[in-house]
Amino acid sequence: MIIRKTTLQDLSTIKEIYANAKVFMKNNGNPNQWKGDYPNEQDAKWDIENDVGYVCEDNGEVVAVFAFKIGVEPTYNKIFDGSWLNDLPYAFIHRIAVSRHGKGIFDFCVNECYKRFPNIKIDTHRDNTPMQKVLKRNGFSYCGIIYLENGEERLAFQKAK
């Protein structure tokens, strides 16, 4: 598997991966995290335009998509009922979705991100227990609660050296 920057040619595959991820979440007790049209093709285009969009390929097939940025995520500035592991510069991952579950794709993606920047923050919906499990399996620690710009609660995790 390899990680590479997302291109416009990836958009139809990304839309399909996002659609399948929404079904997976709904079928696994998490119908509220990615509601309505989010994430969508416009989000993927924004990630490309802002140089934060990545895909994972396995033998030439796109099997995952995510946004990865080194910098500040404003919604992480305040954390409640806990604290971040450190106050050092960090990277963060958003909108990660895989095409096949149980194949190590998620693990590969987050570990490649960690190799690029070994202080990563990520958040997920309280109902997204599959995501919480894979985050913990990959060395992420639960840190507390953050709130998105729209006021929705998310569980915050961090992995640091």
N, C-alpha and C positions, 0 to 999 in steps of 0.2 A: 504494500500500500504506500501511497505517496500523498502528501498535502501540497496543493498548489493554489494559486490565486484563482478566484472565480472569474469566468468570462461571460459575456453576453450569450455565447453559445450554450452555456449551462442552464439557462433560465427555465426551459421547459422541464428538464430533469429536476431542478430545484423545486419547482411548483409541485411536481408529483411527490417528491420526498416530503415536503411540508404537508400536503394533503394526507398522505399515509400516516404521518406522525400525529396529525390531529385525530385520525381514526384510532390509532394505537392508544393515545392518551384517553380518549373517551371510553374505549373498551377496558381501560385499566384504572378507572375511578377518578380520572382527571379531565372532566369535560369543560372546565372553565379557564384553563391557562391560555390556550390559544383560541380565543373566541372569534367568531365572524371570519373576516378576511385576513386576519393576522396570523402568522406572517405571510407575505404574498410576494408577487413578482417585483413590486415597487420597493419592498424592503431589500430584496436581493440586489436590485439595481443600485439602491442607495449604498449598500455595502461595497459594491464594485466601484462606484464613483468615489467613495471615501477610502478606498484601498484597505478595507478591513474584511472583505469577503473571501472565504476559502472553501474549497471542496476537498474531499478525500476520494482518491481514485484507487480502485482495486482492479488490476489488469485492464486498465483503460475505461472502466465503468465508474461513473460518479456514484459513490455509496453513502456520502454524508455531505452536509453543508453546515457552515457556522460562520459567525462573525468573531474576529479575534483582534483586539486592539490593545496596544500598550498605551496607557494614559489613564485619565480620570473618568470614571463613570459617576456623574453627579448624584444619582440615586444612592450611591454607596457612601456618600459623605456623612450620612447619619445612620447609625445602626442602633437598634433597640434590643433590649433583653439579651445583651451579650456584647462582644467586641471583636474586631478583626484581630487576626493573629499578630499583625504588625502594622506600622504606618509607613512602610517603605513603598517606593514606586511599584506599581503592579500592572498586570495585564488583565483583561476580562474577556469572557466568552459569552456570546448571546446567540440565540436562535439556532442552537445545535440540534440537528435531526439526522437520523441514520435511516438507510433504506432497509436494512435487515438487522433485527435484534438478535442478540446472543452470538454474534460473530466477532466480537472484539473490536468493532469499528469505532465505537465511542472511546474505548480505552486508548486505541491508537491515536485518535485525534487529540484528546486532552494531554496525553503524554508527549506528543510532538509539540504542542503549545508550551508545555512546561519546559521542554528542552530549549525553546526559543526565549522564554522569560520565566524564571523559576519562582514567581510569586503571582499566583492567579486567583482571581475572584470570579464567582459565578452565583447566580440565584435561580430559584425555581419555585413553583407553586407548592403550597403545603400539601395538596392532593397528589402531587407527582412523585409517588413513592418509588417507582422504578428509577427515576433520575436520582433521587436521594440515595438509593442503594448503590448505583454505579459511581456516584461522586465519592461516597465513603470508601468503596472498594478501591478507588484510584487515589486514595490518600488525602482527600479533601476533608476538612473539619467543619462542622456546623458552627457558625459564629454568632448568629442572631437573626433579627428580622430587619428588612429594609422595606421601603415603600416606593413604588413606582411613581412617576409623575402624575398618573391618574389616580393615585391613592391606594392602588391595590397592594396588598401585602405579599412579600416574597421571603422565602427562607434563604439566608445568605451563607455561602460556603467559601472557604479559602484553602489553598494549598501553597505552602511556602517552605523554603529550605530552612 
